[in-house]
Amino acid sequence: MPTIETESGPVSAIVDGEGSGVVVVLAHGAGSPMDSEFMTHVATGIAAAGYLVCRFNFPYMEAGRRAPDRAPVLEGSYRSVVAWVRSRSPEARVVVGGKSMGGRIASHIAVDDGTLAGVLLHGYPLHPPGRPDRIRDAHLKGIGAPILFVEGTRDPFCPLETLEKVLRELPAARLAVIDDGDHSFKVRKASGRSTRDAWDEVVAASVSWLETLS
């Protein structure tokens, strides 16, 4: 397990897969670390499709704190991880992304990094539940790279009808929908499949989109 130095201290990372022309960097959500069940399932699933995947802890998670760091710390840490990845795979194209908050931070750094190959967002928190007045979409228009939103139909952080309005102004963005998925892509028994089946769908949608970047 490599350790990556950031301005806010060292953070742990996990690298899955082998050399690839595309490296995918994934960050965790606010409440779960890089080795959560969901992050492990998705990272190893994408790696099994032939991609190199790097996931990492933000500093607060590395230190065992519950409250996320301020945005500048999160963004600076993410940039340090991308720099670390590029130093080891200088010829590879880099895709950034993550689950919920991790994807949101990835989208922030993508605005200023025109060399990224894409942005992969799993359960993007478009706005807090019940607060459509606090929509987080203004910066998305500044991203030049292709974007994939993978969203569940029951996610209160990202109602599909609201996201679809945002997508009209993002010509480089695509949407993959996970039927009955909540914010963590968990599904009910009535859906006729397990949560792991739904997570497999997240992987499949991600890999299908990544193939369009090569």
C-alpha positions as protocol buffer text, in pm:
chain_id: "A"
residue {
  index: 1
  type: MET
  ca { x: 0 y: 0 z: 0 }
}
residue {
  index: 2
  type: PRO
  ca { x: 181 y: 315 z: -116 }
}
residue {
  index: 3
  type: THR
  ca { x: 192 y: 634 z: 86 }
}
residue {
  index: 4
  type: ILE
  ca { x: 152 y: 966 z: -98 }
}
residue {
  index: 5
  type: GLU
  ca { x: 278 y: 1294 z: 42 }
}
residue {
  index: 6
  type: THR
  ca { x: 40 y: 1589 z: 36 }
}
residue {
  index: 7
  type: GLU
  ca { x: 62 y: 1939 z: 179 }
}
residue {
  index: 8
  type: SER
  ca { x: -162 y: 1820 z: 462 }
}
residue {
  index: 9
  type: GLY
  ca { x: 39 y: 1509 z: 542 }
}
residue {
  index: 10
  type: PRO
  ca { x: 82 y: 1159 z: 401 }
}
residue {
  index: 11
  type: VAL
  ca { x: -219 y: 958 z: 282 }
}
residue {
  index: 12
  type: SER
  ca { x: -253 y: 591 z: 198 }
}
residue {
  index: 13
  type: ALA
  ca { x: -344 y: 464 z: -145 }
}
residue {
  index: 14
  type: ILE
  ca { x: -435 y: 134 z: -308 }
}
residue {
  index: 15
  type: VAL
  ca { x: -343 y: 58 z: -668 }
}
residue {
  index: 16
  type: ASP
  ca { x: -542 y: -210 z: -853 }
}
residue {
  index: 17
  type: GLY
  ca { x: -467 y: -353 z: -1196 }
}
residue {
  index: 18
  type: GLU
  ca { x: -169 y: -331 z: -1424 }
}
residue {
  index: 19
  type: GLY
  ca { x: -25 y: -82 z: -1670 }
}
residue {
  index: 20
  type: SER
  ca { x: -277 y: 80 z: -1898 }
}
residue {
  index: 21
  type: GLY
  ca { x: -301 y: 371 z: -2134 }
}
residue {
  index: 22
  type: VAL
  ca { x: -563 y: 514 z: -1898 }
}
residue {
  index: 23
  type: VAL
  ca { x: -525 y: 545 z: -1520 }
}
residue {
  index: 24
  type: VAL
  ca { x: -839 y: 604 z: -1312 }
}
residue {
  index: 25
  type: VAL
  ca { x: -804 y: 793 z: -981 }
}
residue {
  index: 26
  type: LEU
  ca { x: -1099 y: 745 z: -745 }
}
residue {
  index: 27
  type: ALA
  ca { x: -1173 y: 923 z: -417 }
}
residue {
  index: 28
  type: HIS
  ca { x: -1407 y: 804 z: -143 }
}
residue {
  index: 29
  type: GLY
  ca { x: -1724 y: 967 z: -15 }
}
residue {
  index: 30
  type: ALA
  ca { x: -1751 y: 1172 z: 304 }
}
residue {
  index: 31
  type: GLY
  ca { x: -1829 y: 886 z: 542 }
}
residue {
  index: 32
  type: SER
  ca { x: -1642 y: 583 z: 409 }
}
residue {
  index: 33
  type: PRO
  ca { x: -1270 y: 524 z: 335 }
}
residue {
  index: 34
  type: MET
  ca { x: -1095 y: 410 z: 19 }
}
residue {
  index: 35
  type: ASP
  ca { x: -1129 y: 43 z: 120 }
}
residue {
  index: 36
  type: SER
  ca { x: -1505 y: 50 z: 183 }
}
residue {
  index: 37
  type: GLU
  ca { x: -1707 y: -229 z: 27 }
}
residue {
  index: 38
  type: PHE
  ca { x: -1834 y: -8 z: -253 }
}
residue {
  index: 39
  type: MET
  ca { x: -1498 y: 149 z: -335 }
}
residue {
  index: 40
  type: THR
  ca { x: -1327 y: -191 z: -338 }
}
residue {
  index: 41
  type: HIS
  ca { x: -1595 y: -345 z: -557 }
}
residue {
  index: 42
  type: VAL
  ca { x: -1584 y: -66 z: -813 }
}
residue {
  index: 43
  type: ALA
  ca { x: -1206 y: -21 z: -818 }
}
residue {
  index: 44
  type: THR
  ca { x: -1129 y: -390 z: -858 }
}
residue {
  index: 45
  type: GLY
  ca { x: -1407 y: -427 z: -1113 }
}
residue {
  index: 46
  type: ILE
  ca { x: -1268 y: -149 z: -1331 }
}
residue {
  index: 47
  type: ALA
  ca { x: -916 y: -286 z: -1287 }
}
residue {
  index: 48
  type: ALA
  ca { x: -1034 y: -631 z: -1401 }
}
residue {
  index: 49
  type: ALA
  ca { x: -1140 y: -470 z: -1728 }
}
residue {
  index: 50
  type: GLY
  ca { x: -778 y: -373 z: -1798 }
}
residue {
  index: 51
  type: TYR
  ca { x: -736 y: -35 z: -1630 }
}
residue {
  index: 52
  type: LEU
  ca { x: -498 y: 83 z: -1361 }
}
residue {
  index: 53
  type: VAL
  ca { x: -700 y: 225 z: -1071 }
}
residue {
  index: 54
  type: CYS
  ca { x: -564 y: 432 z: -781 }
}
residue {
  index: 55
  type: ARG
  ca { x: -787 y: 503 z: -480 }
}
residue {
  index: 56
  type: PHE
  ca { x: -677 y: 698 z: -176 }
}
residue {
  index: 57
  type: ASN
  ca { x: -781 y: 842 z: 160 }
}
residue {
  index: 58
  type: PHE
  ca { x: -827 y: 1212 z: 216 }
}
residue {
  index: 59
  type: PRO
  ca { x: -622 y: 1345 z: 513 }
}
residue {
  index: 60
  type: TYR
  ca { x: -914 y: 1354 z: 760 }
}
residue {
  index: 61
  type: MET
  ca { x: -998 y: 991 z: 685 }
}
residue {
  index: 62
  type: GLU
  ca { x: -633 y: 892 z: 710 }
}
residue {
  index: 63
  type: ALA
  ca { x: -619 y: 1052 z: 1056 }
}
residue {
  index: 64
  type: GLY
  ca { x: -939 y: 882 z: 1171 }
}
residue {
  index: 65
  type: ARG
  ca { x: -1145 y: 1200 z: 1192 }
}
residue {
  index: 66
  type: ARG
  ca { x: -1513 y: 1199 z: 1101 }
}
residue {
  index: 67
  type: ALA
  ca { x: -1552 y: 1555 z: 971 }
}
residue {
  index: 68
  type: PRO
  ca { x: -1417 y: 1610 z: 619 }
}
residue {
  index: 69
  type: ASP
  ca { x: -1136 y: 1858 z: 563 }
}
residue {
  index: 70
  type: ARG
  ca { x: -1211 y: 2199 z: 414 }
}
residue {
  index: 71
  type: ALA
  ca { x: -1237 y: 2211 z: 36 }
}
residue {
  index: 72
  type: PRO
  ca { x: -887 y: 2357 z: -23 }
}
residue {
  index: 73
  type: VAL
  ca { x: -732 y: 2066 z: 170 }
}
residue {
  index: 74
  type: LEU
  ca { x: -941 y: 1807 z: -15 }
}
residue {
  index: 75
  type: GLU
  ca { x: -858 y: 1959 z: -352 }
}
residue {
  index: 76
  type: GLY
  ca { x: -489 y: 1997 z: -273 }
}
residue {
  index: 77
  type: SER
  ca { x: -469 y: 1636 z: -160 }
}
residue {
  index: 78
  type: TYR
  ca { x: -642 y: 1516 z: -475 }
}
residue {
  index: 79
  type: ARG
  ca { x: -397 y: 1714 z: -690 }
}
residue {
  index: 80
  type: SER
  ca { x: -104 y: 1558 z: -503 }
}
residue {
  index: 81
  type: VAL
  ca { x: -238 y: 1211 z: -579 }
}
residue {
  index: 82
  type: VAL
  ca { x: -280 y: 1295 z: -948 }
}
residue {
  index: 83
  type: ALA
  ca { x: 78 y: 1427 z: -956 }
}
residue {
  index: 84
  type: TRP
  ca { x: 199 y: 1105 z: -791 }
}
residue {
  index: 85
  type: VAL
  ca { x: 14 y: 897 z: -1050 }
}
residue {
  index: 86
  type: ARG
  ca { x: 157 y: 1098 z: -1336 }
}
residue {
  index: 87
  type: SER
  ca { x: 511 y: 1066 z: -1199 }
}
residue {
  index: 88
  type: ARG
  ca { x: 476 y: 688 z: -1219 }
}
residue {
  index: 89
  type: SER
  ca { x: 275 y: 662 z: -1540 }
}
residue {
  index: 90
  type: PRO
  ca { x: 387 y: 966 z: -1741 }
}
residue {
  index: 91
  type: GLU
  ca { x: 251 y: 835 z: -2071 }
}
residue {
  index: 92
  type: ALA
  ca { x: -92 y: 743 z: -1937 }
}
residue {
  index: 93
  type: ARG
  ca { x: -406 y: 948 z: -1972 }
}
residue {
  index: 94
  type: VAL
  ca { x: -562 y: 1027 z: -1634 }
}
residue {
  index: 95
  type: VAL
  ca { x: -930 y: 1007 z: -1543 }
}
residue {
  index: 96
  type: VAL
  ca { x: -1036 y: 1150 z: -1206 }
}
residue {
  index: 97
  type: GLY
  ca { x: -1351 y: 1074 z: -1015 }
}
residue {
  index: 98
  type: GLY
  ca { x: -1499 y: 916 z: -710 }
}
residue {
  index: 99
  type: LYS
  ca { x: -1801 y: 847 z: -494 }
}
residue {
  index: 100
  type: SER
  ca { x: -2021 y: 1139 z: -387 }
}
residue {
  index: 101
  type: MET
  ca { x: -1792 y: 1397 z: -218 }
}
residue {
  index: 102
  type: GLY
  ca { x: -1486 y: 1238 z: -377 }
}
residue {
  index: 103
  type: GLY
  ca { x: -1636 y: 1288 z: -720 }
}
residue {
  index: 104
  type: ARG
  ca { x: -1732 y: 1644 z: -636 }
}
residue {
  index: 105
  type: ILE
  ca { x: -1373 y: 1726 z: -541 }
}
residue {
  index: 106
  type: ALA
  ca { x: -1251 y: 1554 z: -858 }
}
residue {
  index: 107
  type: SER
  ca { x: -1483 y: 1777 z: -1060 }
}
residue {
  index: 108
  type: HIS
  ca { x: -1339 y: 2084 z: -890 }
}
residue {
  index: 109
  type: ILE
  ca { x: -979 y: 2003 z: -983 }
}
residue {
  index: 110
  type: ALA
  ca { x: -1086 y: 1911 z: -1336 }
}
residue {
  index: 111
  type: VAL
  ca { x: -1184 y: 2271 z: -1401 }
}
residue {
  index: 112
  type: ASP
  ca { x: -820 y: 2382 z: -1381 }
}
residue {
  index: 113
  type: ASP
  ca { x: -656 y: 2075 z: -1534 }
}
residue {
  index: 114
  type: GLY
  ca { x: -706 y: 2069 z: -1907 }
}
residue {
  index: 115
  type: THR
  ca { x: -494 y: 1756 z: -1952 }
}
residue {
  index: 116
  type: LEU
  ca { x: -738 y: 1514 z: -1789 }
}
residue {
  index: 117
  type: ALA
  ca { x: -895 y: 1248 z: -2008 }
}
residue {
  index: 118
  type: GLY
  ca { x: -1226 y: 1239 z: -1824 }
}
residue {
  index: 119
  type: VAL
  ca { x: -1424 y: 1276 z: -1502 }
}
residue {
  index: 120
  type: LEU
  ca { x: -1609 y: 975 z: -1355 }
}
residue {
  index: 121
  type: LEU
  ca { x: -1877 y: 1063 z: -1099 }
}
residue {
  index: 122
  type: HIS
  ca { x: -2051 y: 793 z: -893 }
}
residue {
  index: 123
  type: GLY
  ca { x: -2346 y: 937 z: -702 }
}
residue {
  index: 124
  type: TYR
  ca { x: -2260 y: 1301 z: -758 }
}
residue {
  index: 125
  type: PRO
  ca { x: -2411 y: 1516 z: -478 }
}
residue {
  index: 126
  type: LEU
  ca { x: -2584 y: 1770 z: -699 }
}
residue {
  index: 127
  type: HIS
  ca { x: -2749 y: 1927 z: -394 }
}
residue {
  index: 128
  type: PRO
  ca { x: -2820 y: 1834 z: -30 }
}
residue {
  index: 129
  type: PRO
  ca { x: -3143 y: 1633 z: 11 }
}
residue {
  index: 130
  type: GLY
  ca { x: -3442 y: 1863 z: -9 }
}
residue {
  index: 131
  type: ARG
  ca { x: -3227 y: 2168 z: -88 }
}
residue {
  index: 132
  type: PRO
  ca { x: -3249 y: 2226 z: -465 }
}
residue {
  index: 133
  type: ASP
  ca { x: -3161 y: 2590 z: -394 }
}
residue {
  index: 134
  type: ARG
  ca { x: -2804 y: 2476 z: -317 }
}
residue {
  index: 135
  type: ILE
  ca { x: -2731 y: 2308 z: -649 }
}
residue {
  index: 136
  type: ARG
  ca { x: -2364 y: 2239 z: -720 }
}
residue {
  index: 137
  type: ASP
  ca { x: -2342 y: 2278 z: -1095 }
}
residue {
  index: 138
  type: ALA
  ca { x: -2183 y: 2615 z: -1183 }
}
residue {
  index: 139
  type: HIS
  ca { x: -1826 y: 2482 z: -1198 }
}
residue {
  index: 140
  type: LEU
  ca { x: -1924 y: 2182 z: -1409 }
}
residue {
  index: 141
  type: LYS
  ca { x: -1956 y: 2407 z: -1713 }
}
residue {
  index: 142
  type: GLY
  ca { x: -1583 y: 2482 z: -1687 }
}
residue {
  index: 143
  type: ILE
  ca { x: -1477 y: 2120 z: -1733 }
}
residue {
  index: 144
  type: GLY
  ca { x: -1342 y: 2053 z: -2079 }
}
residue {
  index: 145
  type: ALA
  ca { x: -1304 y: 1676 z: -2042 }
}
residue {
  index: 146
  type: PRO
  ca { x: -1581 y: 1418 z: -2098 }
}
residue {
  index: 147
  type: ILE
  ca { x: -1791 y: 1347 z: -1787 }
}
residue {
  index: 148
  type: LEU
  ca { x: -1990 y: 1041 z: -1687 }
}
residue {
  index: 149
  type: PHE
  ca { x: -2255 y: 1067 z: -1416 }
}
residue {
  index: 150
  type: VAL
  ca { x: -2358 y: 729 z: -1274 }
}
residue {
  index: 151
  type: GLU
  ca { x: -2671 y: 788 z: -1067 }
}
residue {
  index: 152
  type: GLY
  ca { x: -2935 y: 584 z: -888 }
}
residue {
  index: 153
  type: THR
  ca { x: -3302 y: 657 z: -941 }
}
residue {
  index: 154
  type: ARG
  ca { x: -3362 y: 691 z: -564 }
}
residue {
  index: 155
  type: ASP
  ca { x: -3070 y: 920 z: -481 }
}
residue {
  index: 156
  type: PRO
  ca { x: -3201 y: 1225 z: -290 }
}
residue {
  index: 157
  type: PHE
  ca { x: -2871 y: 1405 z: -348 }
}
residue {
  index: 158
  type: CYS
  ca { x: -2920 y: 1397 z: -724 }
}
residue {
  index: 159
  type: PRO
  ca { x: -3280 y: 1379 z: -850 }
}
residue {
  index: 160
  type: LEU
  ca { x: -3263 y: 1272 z: -1213 }
}
residue {
  index: 161
  type: GLU
  ca { x: -3505 y: 1539 z: -1331 }
}
residue {
  index: 162
  type: THR
  ca { x: -3277 y: 1805 z: -1185 }
}
residue {
  index: 163
  type: LEU
  ca { x: -2963 y: 1644 z: -1325 }
}
residue {
  index: 164
  type: GLU
  ca { x: -3115 y: 1619 z: -1671 }
}
residue {
  index: 165
  type: LYS
  ca { x: -3164 y: 1997 z: -1674 }
}
residue {
  index: 166
  type: VAL
  ca { x: -2797 y: 2041 z: -1582 }
}
residue {
  index: 167
  type: LEU
  ca { x: -2689 y: 1799 z: -1854 }
}
residue {
  index: 168
  type: ARG
  ca { x: -2848 y: 2015 z: -2123 }
}
residue {
  index: 169
  type: GLU
  ca { x: -2569 y: 2265 z: -2063 }
}
residue {
  index: 170
  type: LEU
  ca { x: -2294 y: 2001 z: -2052 }
}
residue {
  index: 171
  type: PRO
  ca { x: -2253 y: 1865 z: -2405 }
}
residue {
  index: 172
  type: ALA
  ca { x: -1954 y: 1651 z: -2308 }
}
residue {
  index: 173
  type: ALA
  ca { x: -2142 y: 1479 z: -2023 }
}
residue {
  index: 174
  type: ARG
  ca { x: -2323 y: 1145 z: -2027 }
}
residue {
  index: 175
  type: LEU
  ca { x: -2557 y: 976 z: -1779 }
}
residue {
  index: 176
  type: ALA
  ca { x: -2583 y: 611 z: -1674 }
}
residue {
  index: 177
  type: VAL
  ca { x: -2883 y: 528 z: -1458 }
}
residue {
  index: 178
  type: ILE
  ca { x: -2890 y: 250 z: -1197 }
}
residue {
  index: 179
  type: ASP
  ca { x: -3252 y: 153 z: -1149 }
}
residue {
  index: 180
  type: ASP
  ca { x: -3374 y: 165 z: -786 }
}
residue {
  index: 181
  type: GLY
  ca { x: -3026 y: 264 z: -661 }
}
residue {
  index: 182
  type: ASP
  ca { x: -3002 y: 500 z: -365 }
}
residue {
  index: 183
  type: HIS
  ca { x: -2708 y: 732 z: -294 }
}
residue {
  index: 184
  type: SER
  ca { x: -2488 y: 429 z: -223 }
}
residue {
  index: 185
  type: PHE
  ca { x: -2641 y: 234 z: -515 }
}
residue {
  index: 186
  type: LYS
  ca { x: -2816 y: -1 z: -275 }
}
residue {
  index: 187
  type: VAL
  ca { x: -3133 y: -154 z: -417 }
}
residue {
  index: 188
  type: ARG
  ca { x: -3442 y: -305 z: -262 }
}
residue {
  index: 189
  type: LYS
  ca { x: -3536 y: -673 z: -288 }
}
residue {
  index: 190
  type: ALA
  ca { x: -3833 y: -566 z: -496 }
}
residue {
  index: 191
  type: SER
  ca { x: -3590 y: -462 z: -770 }
}
residue {
  index: 192
  type: GLY
  ca { x: -3524 y: -830 z: -839 }
}
residue {
  index: 193
  type: ARG
  ca { x: -3150 y: -806 z: -788 }
}
residue {
  index: 194
  type: SER
  ca { x: -2893 y: -759 z: -513 }
}
residue {
  index: 195
  type: THR
  ca { x: -2696 y: -448 z: -425 }
}
residue {
  index: 196
  type: ARG
  ca { x: -2384 y: -623 z: -556 }
}
residue {
  index: 197
  type: ASP
  ca { x: -2567 y: -671 z: -887 }
}
residue {
  index: 198
  type: ALA
  ca { x: -2630 y: -296 z: -891 }
}
residue {
  index: 199
  type: TRP
  ca { x: -2264 y: -229 z: -812 }
}
residue {
  index: 200
  type: ASP
  ca { x: -2173 y: -452 z: -1106 }
}
residue {
  index: 201
  type: GLU
  ca { x: -2389 y: -224 z: -1318 }
}
residue {
  index: 202
  type: VAL
  ca { x: -2192 y: 76 z: -1189 }
}
residue {
  index: 203
  type: VAL
  ca { x: -1871 y: -100 z: -1297 }
}
residue {
  index: 204
  type: ALA
  ca { x: -2012 y: -196 z: -1636 }
}
residue {
  index: 205
  type: ALA
  ca { x: -2132 y: 159 z: -1707 }
}
residue {
  index: 206
  type: SER
  ca { x: -1795 y: 301 z: -1603 }
}
residue {
  index: 207
  type: VAL
  ca { x: -1596 y: 60 z: -1817 }
}
residue {
  index: 208
  type: SER
  ca { x: -1822 y: 111 z: -2118 }
}
residue {
  index: 209
  type: TRP
  ca { x: -1762 y: 486 z: -2094 }
}
residue {
  index: 210
  type: LEU
  ca { x: -1387 y: 449 z: -2034 }
}
residue {
  index: 211
  type: GLU
  ca { x: -1364 y: 251 z: -2357 }
}
residue {
  index: 212
  type: THR
  ca { x: -1488 y: 555 z: -2546 }
}
residue {
  index: 213
  type: LEU
  ca { x: -1190 y: 758 z: -2420 }
}
residue {
  index: 214
  type: SER
  ca { x: -922 y: 535 z: -2568 }
}
